[in-house]
């Protein structure tokens, strides 16, 4: 199989886990042609570890930011530096299962390559020592992936970036991404579910590490957490509920409004109208959408 795959990785103070992660990529059943790593000006020995591994693995292309610019800008730079048709995003602290690239590439090649397309998968959760905590991140987070539509994504993301494999059309879209989005994988999801195409794979292709330093939110939305959020909204401490999402949707609509179909255009306009509603009404609308997605 053609293996024109680049891996785009951002690192920052990841010395504890970076070696295990890198070798899980290098030892794939279908290894990538290049691994683009941009270190975001780490203050530990992450960059030294990377340079050492690079000496014996020429597929690793290594850069270091002069200053810390954060994960969104760093991932964007890594994607822009990639040379090949397909790009896999990668975190610094997980462990890829040996056939991750092969599984995702097989599925991605079946999608329309003229559209910005992605494949994303479920994840198995592990602790800092590698012991399994949960077999399915989707089940843990109560994600109903098969029924998720663009309008649901406006309220919250279900696509975990480190599982994503994208095509060259999506890569071109990412280079237009504003630097103030909530997170790069969230923006990718909005594109794929509206003007692009996607394939969600229920198989776990990554051991997703849960620890305090992680950038990704891996905490469970338990019933107690949801009740606390609801109480905060009714007592006034969440008056800005979903403001970040609304601002992001405004940016998305400004860029893509001419390319959205009628249904998605109507849905995002309804969502943007929530800007003039209070937090309670926003929460009611979210609950209504969730009810429809399960019915």
C-alpha positions as a printed NumPy array, in Angstrom:
array([[  0.   ,   0.   ,   0.   ],
       [  1.114,   3.547,  -0.781],
       [  2.351,   5.01 ,   2.483],
       [  2.393,   8.723,   1.636],
       [  1.664,   9.634,   5.249],
       [  3.146,  12.453,   7.309],
       [  2.761,  12.581,  11.07 ],
       [  2.444,  16.055,  12.609],
       [  3.378,  16.239,  16.281],
       [  3.589,  19.136,  18.732],
       [  5.663,  18.668,  21.885],
       [  6.067,  20.649,  25.076],
       [  7.724,  19.37 ,  28.249],
       [  6.856,  15.806,  27.266],
       [ 10.067,  14.025,  28.203],
       [  8.346,  11.44 ,  30.393],
       [  6.366,   9.789,  27.59 ],
       [  7.797,  11.024,  24.291],
       [ 10.133,   8.104,  23.608],
       [  7.411,   5.463,  24.   ],
       [  5.097,   7.478,  21.765],
       [  7.698,   7.973,  19.04 ],
       [  8.621,   4.317,  18.836],
       [  4.949,   3.338,  18.622],
       [  4.842,   5.465,  15.455],
       [  8.144,   4.276,  14.018],
       [  7.07 ,   0.654,  14.498],
       [  3.726,   0.932,  12.715],
       [  2.684,  -1.876,  10.357],
       [  2.541,   0.919,   7.765],
       [  5.228,   3.408,   8.883],
       [  4.919,   7.073,   7.885],
       [  7.293,   8.616,   5.365],
       [  8.032,  11.497,   7.717],
       [  7.361,  12.552,  11.297],
       [  7.258,  16.329,  11.607],
       [  7.89 ,  17.347,  15.22 ],
       [  7.75 ,  20.954,  16.375],
       [  8.79 ,  21.463,  19.965],
       [  7.046,  24.454,  21.521],
       [ 10.139,  25.724,  23.357],
       [ 10.182,  23.048,  26.068],
       [ 11.922,  23.867,  29.332],
       [ 12.743,  20.22 ,  30.113],
       [ 14.895,  17.795,  28.099],
       [ 12.202,  16.878,  25.545],
       [ 14.122,  18.4  ,  22.631],
       [ 17.351,  16.612,  23.595],
       [ 15.522,  13.268,  23.677],
       [ 14.039,  13.99 ,  20.257],
       [ 17.419,  14.888,  18.771],
       [ 18.91 ,  11.671,  20.111],
       [ 16.191,   9.522,  18.525],
       [ 16.403,  11.51 ,  15.289],
       [ 20.075,  10.508,  14.852],
       [ 19.068,   6.935,  14.012],
       [ 15.677,   7.668,  12.431],
       [ 15.945,  10.018,   9.43 ],
       [ 12.168,  10.062,   8.913],
       [ 12.013,  12.431,  11.915],
       [ 12.091,  16.122,  10.936],
       [ 12.645,  18.252,  14.007],
       [ 12.028,  21.947,  14.683],
       [ 11.892,  24.092,  17.819],
       [  9.873,  27.27 ,  18.317],
       [ 11.874,  30.272,  19.535],
       [  9.079,  31.046,  22.   ],
       [  6.118,  29.127,  23.362],
       [  3.186,  29.753,  21.006],
       [  0.723,  27.085,  22.194],
       [ -0.647,  23.872,  20.672],
       [ -2.944,  25.38 ,  18.024],
       [ -0.279,  27.437,  16.26 ],
       [  2.29 ,  24.676,  16.707],
       [  0.083,  21.98 ,  15.166],
       [ -0.754,  24.346,  12.32 ],
       [  2.972,  24.849,  11.646],
       [  3.578,  21.102,  11.741],
       [  0.797,  20.432,   9.235],
       [  2.101,  23.222,   6.987],
       [  5.575,  21.629,   7.072],
       [  4.335,  18.2  ,   5.967],
       [  5.145,  17.048,   2.424],
       [  2.821,  14.139,   1.78 ],
       [ -0.791,  13.573,   0.764],
       [ -2.104,  12.326,   4.114],
       [ -1.382,  13.835,   7.53 ],
       [ -1.926,  12.21 ,  10.92 ],
       [ -2.069,  14.412,  14.011],
       [ -0.205,  13.166,  17.058],
       [  0.058,  14.03 ,  20.743],
       [  3.25 ,  13.522,  22.703],
       [  2.03 ,  11.33 ,  25.526],
       [ -0.073,   8.541,  24.022],
       [  0.823,   5.17 ,  22.484],
       [ -0.329,   4.236,  19.001],
       [ -1.526,   0.712,  18.372],
       [  0.598,  -0.971,  15.738],
       [ -1.948,  -0.825,  12.906],
       [ -3.334,   2.684,  13.518],
       [ -2.04 ,   4.244,  10.293],
       [ -2.95 ,   1.209,   8.199],
       [ -6.55 ,   1.103,   9.496],
       [ -7.096,   4.831,   9.044],
       [ -5.469,   5.09 ,   5.616],
       [ -7.555,   2.198,   4.267],
       [-10.723,   4.049,   5.304],
       [ -9.6  ,   7.53 ,   4.26 ],
       [ -8.828,   6.406,   0.717],
       [-12.464,   5.374,   0.342],
       [-13.656,   8.957,   0.925],
       [-13.911,  11.683,  -1.712],
       [-10.406,  13.122,  -2.035],
       [-11.757,  16.309,  -3.614],
       [-13.439,  17.119,  -0.299],
       [-11.647,  17.98 ,   2.955],
       [-11.887,  14.554,   4.566],
       [-10.833,  12.858,   7.787],
       [-10.931,   9.537,   9.541],
       [-11.098,   9.542,  13.334],
       [-11.388,   6.719,  15.843],
       [-12.235,   5.721,  19.367],
       [ -9.489,   5.502,  21.997],
       [ -8.557,   3.243,  24.894],
       [ -7.728,   5.186,  28.044],
       [ -4.593,   4.387,  30.053],
       [ -3.039,   5.87 ,  33.171],
       [  0.45 ,   7.333,  33.567],
       [  1.885,   3.818,  33.947],
       [  0.141,   2.377,  30.893],
       [ -2.561,   0.419,  32.728],
       [ -5.967,   0.383,  31.005],
       [ -8.586,   2.59 ,  32.645],
       [-11.39 ,   2.434,  30.064],
       [-11.661,   0.457,  26.841],
       [-13.699,   3.123,  25.046],
       [-13.289,   6.881,  25.391],
       [-16.499,   7.369,  23.396],
       [-18.506,   5.293,  25.866],
       [-16.779,   6.985,  28.8  ],
       [-17.81 ,  10.409,  27.484],
       [-21.286,   9.239,  26.391],
       [-20.574,  10.257,  22.794],
       [-23.289,   9.22 ,  20.349],
       [-20.948,   9.467,  17.36 ],
       [-23.206,   7.761,  14.83 ],
       [-25.961,  10.362,  15.355],
       [-23.762,  13.436,  15.672],
       [-24.389,  16.124,  13.069],
       [-22.853,  19.517,  12.322],
       [-25.44 ,  21.31 ,  14.475],
       [-24.453,  19.214,  17.507],
       [-20.766,  19.963,  16.988],
       [-21.44 ,  23.677,  17.325],
       [-21.966,  23.031,  21.047],
       [-19.088,  20.631,  21.622],
       [-16.477,  18.525,  19.848],
       [-16.385,  14.723,  19.631],
       [-13.323,  14.381,  17.362],
       [-10.098,  13.715,  19.257],
       [ -7.239,  15.186,  17.255],
       [ -4.645,  12.53 ,  17.986],
       [ -6.799,   9.95 ,  16.165],
       [ -7.257,  12.062,  13.03 ],
       [ -5.856,  11.211,   9.611],
       [ -6.641,  13.904,   7.02 ],
       [ -6.263,  14.208,   3.278],
       [ -4.55 ,  16.979,   1.32 ],
       [ -7.838,  18.86 ,   0.827],
       [ -8.313,  19.1  ,   4.602],
       [ -4.68 ,  20.102,   4.994],
       [ -5.29 ,  23.112,   2.743],
       [ -8.28 ,  24.117,   4.874],
       [ -6.266,  23.876,   8.101],
       [ -3.779,  26.394,   6.766],
       [ -6.651,  28.944,   6.703],
       [ -7.611,  28.199,  10.319],
       [ -7.683,  31.258,  12.619],
       [ -5.293,  31.113,  15.545],
       [ -7.997,  31.874,  18.125],
       [-10.134,  28.744,  17.652],
       [-11.052,  26.684,  20.71 ],
       [ -8.824,  23.841,  19.524],
       [ -7.499,  22.73 ,  16.14 ],
       [ -9.285,  19.357,  16.18 ],
       [-12.589,  21.098,  16.911],
       [-12.167,  23.277,  13.811],
       [-11.263,  20.203,  11.734],
       [-14.448,  18.483,  12.926],
       [-16.609,  21.463,  11.916],
       [-15.12 ,  21.388,   8.414],
       [-15.476,  17.623,   7.984],
       [-19.098,  17.529,   9.185],
       [-20.201,  20.465,   7.011],
       [-18.339,  20.954,   3.722],
       [-16.221,  17.801,   3.856],
       [-16.56 ,  14.101,   4.564],
       [-15.565,  11.815,   7.401],
       [-15.452,   8.259,   8.622],
       [-15.782,   7.475,  12.328],
       [-14.215,   4.165,  13.339],
       [-15.429,   2.576,  16.58 ],
       [-12.151,   0.704,  17.04 ],
       [ -9.611,   2.108,  19.493],
       [ -6.376,   2.84 ,  17.633],
       [ -4.604,   4.711,  20.425],
       [ -3.834,   4.204,  24.081],
       [ -4.936,   7.632,  25.292],
       [ -2.936,   8.619,  28.349],
       [ -4.691,  10.367,  31.233],
       [ -2.469,  12.538,  33.413],
       [ -2.436,  16.005,  34.928],
       [ -0.245,  17.658,  32.289],
       [ -2.424,  16.646,  29.335],
       [ -3.725,  19.415,  27.041],
       [ -6.755,  17.374,  25.953],
       [ -9.754,  17.321,  28.292],
       [-10.057,  13.668,  29.257],
       [-12.307,  14.124,  32.284],
       [-15.62 ,  12.338,  32.384],
       [-18.835,  14.356,  32.184],
       [-20.415,  12.596,  35.164],
       [-23.965,  13.293,  36.256],
       [-22.612,  15.26 ,  39.242],
       [-20.527,  17.467,  36.953],
       [-23.549,  18.068,  34.712],
       [-25.761,  18.937,  37.72 ],
       [-23.146,  21.391,  39.005],
       [-22.96 ,  23.063,  35.58 ],
       [-26.735,  23.364,  35.455],
       [-26.846,  24.869,  38.965],
       [-24.116,  27.338,  38.011],
       [-26.181,  28.441,  35.035],
       [-29.352,  28.98 ,  37.091],
       [-27.479,  30.832,  39.845],
       [-25.847,  33.182,  37.362],
       [-22.211,  32.058,  37.514],
       [-22.36 ,  30.713,  33.939],
       [-23.851,  33.734,  32.168],
       [-21.3  ,  33.356,  29.397],
       [-22.308,  29.746,  28.734],
       [-21.013,  28.677,  25.287],
       [-19.666,  32.143,  24.418],
       [-16.423,  30.589,  23.165],
       [-18.385,  28.281,  20.893],
       [-20.443,  31.175,  19.536],
       [-17.342,  33.228,  18.761],
       [-15.777,  30.236,  17.027],
       [-18.968,  29.645,  15.031],
       [-18.922,  33.283,  13.911],
       [-15.389,  32.841,  12.561],
       [-16.376,  29.586,  10.878],
       [-19.466,  31.119,   9.282],
       [-17.495,  34.103,   7.987],
       [-15.044,  31.806,   6.227],
       [-17.365,  29.05 ,   4.985],
       [-20.851,  30.557,   4.61 ],
       [-20.708,  30.394,   0.81 ],
       [-19.838,  26.68 ,   0.923],
       [-22.422,  25.488,   3.451],
       [-25.544,  23.697,   2.279],
       [-28.926,  25.121,   3.234],
       [-29.435,  22.863,   6.263],
       [-26.054,  23.596,   7.811],
       [-26.371,  27.291,   7.031],
       [-29.738,  27.428,   8.809],
       [-28.363,  25.494,  11.794],
       [-25.373,  27.759,  12.299],
       [-27.564,  30.867,  11.959],
       [-29.845,  29.509,  14.694],
       [-26.813,  28.81 ,  16.828],
       [-25.418,  32.311,  16.324],
       [-28.794,  33.737,  17.363],
       [-28.096,  32.329,  20.839],
       [-25.604,  35.162,  21.283],
       [-28.553,  37.354,  22.224],
       [-30.08 ,  34.759,  24.565],
       [-29.27 ,  34.199,  28.224],
       [-27.441,  31.117,  29.507],
       [-30.622,  29.337,  30.615],
       [-32.17 ,  29.51 ,  27.144],
       [-28.898,  28.331,  25.616],
       [-28.851,  25.34 ,  27.96 ],
       [-32.464,  24.47 ,  27.084],
       [-31.581,  24.518,  23.388],
       [-28.591,  22.242,  23.974],
       [-30.803,  19.793,  25.863],
       [-33.363,  19.846,  23.055],
       [-30.704,  18.987,  20.45 ],
       [-29.353,  16.172,  22.599],
       [-32.85 ,  14.748,  22.981],
       [-33.363,  14.798,  19.197],
       [-30.003,  13.092,  18.596],
       [-31.024,  10.167,  20.795],
       [-34.557,   9.8  ,  19.464]])
